[in-house]
Amino acid sequence: MTSTPARDVVGIENLSVTFATDSGDVAAVRDVSLSVTAGEVLAIVGESGSGKTVTARSILGRSQMSWLTNGLTSSETRWKI
């Protein structure tokens, strides 16, 4: 019996997000990579201000105009943000 390899349903490669502020750029997320395969559960845990929400919003394509976002994310299909 041959098993089918699990496929990523969400993936991030080298995600970085910088906020443009009046005082200069602030790096909110730096070089994050992760993948979640079908049936897997992922919890992102960290201190307040560590980039959890910014990472999640970037995966969902919900970044804001003042965010400078680089990296590759995927959710079933790939898109570049």
Secondary structure, 3 states (H helix, E strand, C coil): CCCCCCCEEEEEEEEEEEEEECCEEEEEEEEEEEEEECCCCCCCCCCCCCCHHHHHHHHCCCCCCCEEEEEEEEECCEEEC
